[in-house]
Amino acid sequence: MEIKTAIDQAITVLKSGGVILYPTDTVWGLGCDATNAQAVEKIYKIKQRADNKSLITLVDGEDMLCRYIREIPQIALQLLDVADQPLTIIYPGAIGLAKNVVAEDNTAAIRIPHHEFCSQLIYKFRKPIVSTSANISGEKAPAFYLDIAKEIISAVDWVADPVFEADSTGKPSSIIKLGLGGEVEVIRK
């Protein structure tokens, strides 16, 4: 399947509040419109995960990031410039995202993926997309399509062609939490 056709199909599902299964710059993810609380709820059900745990969201660049974070700490831009591996940053002051994507302290975990399929999908969708590992909560994250449990595949509304996983690392991203005062906390290396 060509990438344009796949992206068009995925966007139709995202706009209708559905859940997609897709490769990211890291591992395979369950995705939905990160501004649609009902769609996010479907992901929690598929993962059998408590909804008090926030989810990672993907944006296509700094411009989109600025629309969903009230004030971006200066150090974040420096980290994004030097990161040579996928990096998720937890930002204070989330705005415009579904409440069940945001943590209790009003922070949001956001990554800008460097992955052709993901980047084009988010750019064309024009909204952030949830990206949580495509597994039942507590089980190992699927590095590649062949690692995904059949129950996950059958629970989603659309599945990307595994050919698009070529740019994936197969490893979860590093996660850093930032504060407005320059505080930096490493959550996952």
N, C-alpha and C positions, 0 to 999 in steps of 0.2 A: 504494500500500500504506500502511496506517495505521502509525504509529510503534510502537504496542504490538505488533502482529503481527510487524513487522520485528525488534524487540528480542527477542521470544520465540524467533524462528527463529535469530538470531545466538547467543543464549545456549545453545541446544541444541547448536550446532556447537562453541562454546567449551568446554562441559562434556565433549564427546566428544574433546577434544584436537585439534580442527580449526582451520583458519586462515580468518579472515574478511577481506574487503576492504571498508573503510568510510571515510566522510568524517570528518575530525576538525575541530578548530578551526583547523587550519593547512592541510595537504594531505591527499590520500587516503592511507590507511595500510593496511598488512598488520597484522593483529592476531591474538592468541591469548592464552590464559591465561598470564600472566607468572609463574605458579608451577609451570608444567608444562614441564620441560626438553625433553621429546620434541616438544611442540607448537612450542616456540621453535626447535628444530632444523629443523623443516619450513620456517620462515620464512627461516632462513639459506640453505637449499637453493633456495627460490623466488627469493631475491634474488641467488643465486650470490655470496654474501658470506662472507668469512672469519669464523669464529665467535669470533675473538679480539677482535672489535669489539663493544662492548656496544650494547644497544638502548634506546630510550626507552620508558618505561612510563607509562601514564595511570592516575591514581587519581581518585576522585570528590570528594575534599576532604581537609582537614587530618586528620580522624579516621582515614581509611584510610592516609594518608601516614605517620602515627605508628606504624602496625602493621608497616611495612616498612623504616623507618629507625630505627636504634638511638637516636640523639640528634639532634634537629633543631636546627641552629644558629639562634640567635635572629634573626639578620639575614634568614634565609629567610622567616620570617613577615612581616617588614616588607616584603621585596621582593614577596611574593605580594599584599600589601595594595595596593601602589602600581602594580603592573604593569598597563598599559593595552593590552598586546599579549600574545599567547601567549608564555609564558616557561617554559622547561625548566630545572630546577635539578638539578645533579649534587651529590648528597648523599653524605657519608662514612657508613660503617657500615650497609650494606644488610643486611637480614635477611628471611628468609622468601620471597625471590624465587628463581626458577630460577637456578642457577649461571651458565648461559650468557646471562643477561640482565645480570648484574653484571660490571663491569670488573675487571681484575686487581688493582687497588688497593682492591677491595671498595666501590667507589662505585656509585651507581645514578642514572641520569638519569630524573627523574620530572616530569611536568607534570599540572596540574589543568586540564582543558579547560573552557572556557566555550562549550559547544556542546550544543544540546538533545539530539540523538541520542546523542552520546558520553556525556554526563553521565548520561542515563537508563540507557544500556546498562551502564555501569560500576556504577552504584548498584544496579541489579537483579541483576547478576552477582555482586556482593559481593566481587570480587577485582580486582587490577590487571590491565590489559590491555596487551599490547605494542602499540606504535605506531611502526612504522618506515615510511618512505615506500614507496609501492607501485611500486617500480621495480627493475630489475636494478641491482646495485651499480655506482656510477660514472656511471649515466645520470641525466638530469634528473628531479627529483621531480615527480609529476603533480599540478598545481594543482587540476585538475578531472577528473571521471570520463572525459570525452572524451580526456584526455591519457594514460590508462593503456594500456600495451601489452597486446595480446590474450593474449600468453603469460602475463602476470601474472594476468589475469582467469580464464583457463582452469586455472591452477594452484591456485586457492583452493577452499575448500569451500562458501563462501557469499559473495554479493555484495550490498551494500546498494543500495537504490534511489537513483539519483542525486538524487532530489528532496531528500534529507536533507543535501546539500552546501550548502544555502542560507546557512548561518551560517559557512562556512569562509572564511578569509582568502586561501587559495591561495598562501600564503608560509610557508616553514619558521619555526619558533619561534626566538626568541633563546635562547641557552644560556649559563648562568652556572654555574661550579663553586665550591662553598663548602667551607671547612674549618671544623673545630670551633673554631679560634682566631680566627674572624672573617675569614679570608682569602677574598678574592673574585677570581676569574679569569674574564674574559669570553672564552668560547670562540667564540660566534657572535653577532654583533649582529643 
